[in-house]
Amino acid sequence: MTPPPPVPSFDALALIEPLRSALTALGHVTPTPIQAQALPLLLAGRDICGTAPTGSGKTAAFALPILQRLAATSTGAGSEGPIRALVLAPTRELAIQIDEAFGAYGQHLPSVRHAVVYGGMKPRAQRRALEGGVDVLVATPGRLIDLCAQGVVSLGAVECFVLDEADRMLDLGFIQDVRAVIKKLPKARQTALFSATLPKDIVELAGHILKDPARVTVTPVKHTAEHIRQIVLLVEKPDKRVALLRLLAGEGVTRVLVFIRTKHGADRLAAALVAAEIRAEAIHGDRPQFERERALADFEQGVTRVLVATDIAARGLHIEGVSHVVNYDVPSVPETYVHRIGRTARAGAAGEAITLCAKEEMAFLREIERVMGRKILGV
């Protein structure tokens, strides 16, 4: 089946009003290529096999149809119903980002509950996340297998299953855990598989778990703007806040977009900057629409000098005059890095992207350099 042609805006899709309102609040007007291809298919109930990297917008491509489907048959907020949608992600960082995306897109759907579990999470925190039942569970494979073995999680009622970044699952040695999870799922379900590449083992897996799948493909983004000066500073995690304050004291650092992994981290960092007498605000999916709109307007008008943002909240940002982008956390996938730093040097202007890299983040940095085909200047 040939994928449908791109649509001009989200308004052209058959999305329910709560989802359209959330997209508007987040500044998402035009679907990305993967969204334009995958959304109509998933909304129609098709299985899909998607070739797309993180950073292409594929989380919305599967999250929006899942939220719409579950909202149509929800039994109400607080009900102790079974898990109806499962998303498997290879890393805790990606799992957290996906869970936050469900929160952002589903902000007007309180009856659809979501939770995330991953390795390293304390047992009490896991149980608290699952208390009262959840509709959507985002999980890493090993931790999910453990919870199933403990009888904490049952997958017998899953209607929608998403396997995200399948090739990374293979690279990280999780493919057998993935197969074990799939055996616990009902045969009657909708499945979406996403992978940046399709090695033989992933093609074979797709053949077993997908029914008459549609193929959707987007080309990974590998190039960055020529006018962006990219710099990396080696800084241990406890020292990143001080390093950021030093950067902000530099000449020509006028309008700064700081990317951070979590919404809680964004709030804490923005508060610390304000305490240091720097005009700063945080923007993420949990903030009400009017607060996000005000924060963006203040940033555009120069009232706020620093905007601290999560990736999900910054997806639709198109602000001229951003002098610097700072990666407070090194993104775990190269495409996210490319997307972040592209927020500076817009319309041919010059700009600077600074990455604060701790020792434990060096592997992420090396992968970014490999994909871009260049080294990032160290200072």
N, C-alpha and C positions, 0 to 999 in steps of 0.2 A: 504493500500500500504506500502510495506517495504521500509524504507529510503535507498537511495543509499549508497554504502560503502564509507568510507572516501577516499578523493583524496590526492595524495602525495604533491601537491603544487597548488598554485593559477593558475599556467600556465596550469594545466589540465582542468580548467574551461573555459567556452566559454565567457570570459569577453573581452570587447573591449579594444583596446590599451590604451586609456587615463586612464582607471581604473587600468590596469596592471601597468602603469607607476607610478600612485599614490601609489599603494601598495608597489612597489619597493622602492619608495622614503621614505615611512614610515617604511621600514624594515619588512614588512609583507610577509613572504615567504610561510609558511605552514598554511592552514586553521585550526582554532580551531574545535573541534568536532561539535559544533552547526553550524558553517559555512559549514563544509564539508557535513552535512546533509541537511541544509536548502537552501543553495545557488542554487544547481541544480534544486530543486523543484520550487523555486520562479522564477528563470530564465525561467523555462518552463511554468510559468503562473499559477501554482497551488496555492490554498489556503493552509495555514498551521496552525496547532496548536502546538506551541512549549513550552515545559517545560524546562525553562532555566533561570538562575539568571543573574543579571547584573554582568559583569566581565567575562562572558563566551565568549564574542566576538559577541553577537547576533546583535549588532548595524550594524556591517559590513554585517551580514547575510541578513538583509533587505535593508540596504542603497545601496549596490552595485547593486542589481537587479533593484531597483527603478531608480537609476541614469542611468543605461543602457537603461531601457525602455524609459525614458523621453528624453534622448539624441538622440534616434533613430528618434523621431518625434518632436524635438524642433523647434520652429519657430524663434529662434535666440535670442541673448542676448539683454536685454532691452525691449523685447516685453511685452505688458500688457495683457498677457494671463491669463486664470483662474488657480486656484489651482488644480493641477493634482495629487498630493500625499499628504496625511495627516498622521502625526504620533502623536498619543496621548501619553503623558507621565504623570505620577502622580505628579511629583515635578518639580520645576523650575530648580533645579540642574541637574536632568537627562535630562530635555528638552534642556538645554544649551549644555550639553555634546553631545547629539544626533545631534543638529544643527552644532556643531563644527566638528563632524564626517562627516556630509554631505559635509562640506567645505573642509575637508582634502581629502576625497575619490574623491570628484568632482573637485579637484584643476585644472584639465586640461579640464574641461567641463564648460567654462564660460557661455554657453547658458542656463545652468540649474541653475536657481536661487532658493535660499532657505532662509527661515527666521524663527525666533522663537518668540513666544509670550507666556507670562505667567503672573500670578497674581503678583501684585506689580509693574509691568512695567508701566511707565508713558504713558498716552494716546498719547502724541506727538511722543514718541519713537516707540510705536506700529505702528502708521500710517506711520512713516518714514520707518520702517522695511518692510511694505507692499506696499510702493509706487512703481509704475511701474509694479506691478504684480509679483507674485512668483510662481514657479512650485511646490516647496516642502514647506509645512508649518508644523513646529513642535510646538505643543501647549499643555498646560495643559487644562483640560476639562472646568473648570469654566470660564476662560478667553475667551476661544473659543466661548462658549455659549453667553457671553456678546457681543463679536464682531459680531457674527451672528445676534443678536437681534438689534444691531446698524446699520446693513446693510453694515458693513465694509468688512465682509468676506462672500463669497458664496461658498458652498461645492457641488454645483450641477454638477461639471465637474470632481470630484475626481475619478481617475482610480485605485489608490493604497491606501489602508488604513492599517495602522499598529496600533494595540493596544498593547502598551508595558507595562509590569509589571501589568497585569490585576488584580492580587490578591492584590496588593498594592492600586490600585484604589478602590477595595472593602473595604479594611481596613481603608482607609482615607475618606470613605463616598462619593466617587465620582461616584459610579456606576450609579446613576440616570442621572447625567450629561452625562456620557458616552452613555447611552441609548438615550438621547436626541440628541446627536451629530450623532449617527448612523442613526437616522430617517431622517436626512438631507442629507445623502449620497445616491448616485445612487445605485440601486440594482445591476447593472452590474459593478462589480469592482473586483479587486483582494484584498484579505484580509489576513493578518497575525496576529495572536494573540500569545503573549508570556506571560508566567506566571511562577513564580518559583514554585507555587503549583496550584492545580486545585480543589478548593473547589466547592461545589454543584452549587452555583450561577454562577461561572465562566464557569463551564461545560454547564450549561443551556444557558448562553450568547453565548458561542462558537457555540452551536447548532443552534442558530438563525442567526448568522452573517457569518458563514463559509459554503462554498459549497464544498462538497466532500473533506474535508481537509486531508492532509497528516499529520501524527503525527511525531514530532521530539523531542527527549529528551536527555538532558545531566544531569549528576549528579552534584549538587552544590559542589563547593570546600569549605571544612570546616576546613581543617587542614593546619597548617603552618609548615615551616621547624623547626626541633627541635633545630637547632643551632642559631636561631635568638633570641636575647634578646630584648624583647618588653617593651617599656617604654612610659608612657603618662605624659606630662607636662601640668598642667592646666594654661593656658595663655589667657588673654583677647585678642581679635582680634587686637586692636591697638598696643599691645605689642609683637606680634608674630615676627616681623622683628628683634627686639632687642634680643629676645630669641634665634632666629636662629643664630645670630652673636655670641652669647655666646657659643652656641653649637659648632660652627665651630672653636672656639678658644681652644676647648678641646684637650687633648692628644689622639692621635690615630685616629682622625677624618681626614682621608686622602683622600678618594674618596667618594663624597656624592651625592646621587640622591634625589632631593627635588621634591615632588609631590604637584601640586597646581591645583585648579579647572579649571581656565580659561587661555586662551592664553594671554590675556591682563595682567592678574596678573603675569603670567610667565615672560613676558617682563619687567614689573615694578620691580619685585623682583630681577631678574638677574642684572638689571641696578643698583639697590641699593647695591647689593653685590660688583659689580665692583667698585662703588664709595667708598666702604669700603676697597678697595685694596685686594679683594678676587677674584681669577680667576674663573669666572662663565659665563655660557652661558645659554640661554633659547632654548628649542626645543618644537615646536608645529606645527600643521598642516598648518599654514599660512606661515611658512618660506620656501623659495625655497629649492628644493632638494639638491643643492650643499651646501647650508648653513647647512642643517641638517646633511649631510654626514660629513662635516668638523667638526661640533660641536661634533658629536659622536666620530670621530677619535681623536680629541683633548682630549676628556674625557678618552678614552681608553688608550691613550699614556701618560696621566698625565699632559698634557699641561694645561688643564682645571681641576680645583679641584672640582667644583660644577656644576652639570647639573640640571637646573630647568625645569621640564617637566610636560605637561598635560598627562592625561591617554591615550588619543588617540595616541599621539606621542610616548609614551613609550611602547605601546602594544608589539612591536616586539623586544624590547631591550634585549640582552643577553650579558651582560658585566661582565667579571670576575673581582674580586677584589674590588667590591663596599663595602666599610667598613660600611657605614651608609645609611639608607633610612629615610628621614624625611617627614612625612605627615604634610605639612604646613596647608592644609585644611583637616579636618576629612571627609573621603568619606561617602556618605549617604547610601551606601549599603556595607554589610560585604565582599562580594566577591571581590569588588574592593580593599578593604584593604588587603585581602590575596594576591591578584595579585601584589599589590605595594610592599609589604614587601618581597615578594619572589625574588626581584631583588638583595637582599643581601644574604649572607651565601650560595652562590652557590657552587656546587661541594664539599660539605661537610665542607666548610670554616665557620668560625664564622662571625657573623654580628650583627648589632644593628639596630632596627627600633624604631624611636622616633616620637611620635604623639603630635602635639601642639593642644590642645583642649580648645576651648573657652566655656563659659557657655552655649551658645545657641547650641553648638554641642554635648552636653552630651548625648542626646538621640541617636545620631548616634553611639557614643562610646559604650553605653550600649547594643545596638543591635549587634555590632561587637563582644562583649564579650559573649553575649548569643549564637550566632551562633558558635563561636569557643569553647564554653564550658569552658572558663577560664577567669580569671580576668587579666587585663594588669597592670603591676606594675606601681604605681604612684610615682613620685618624687617631 
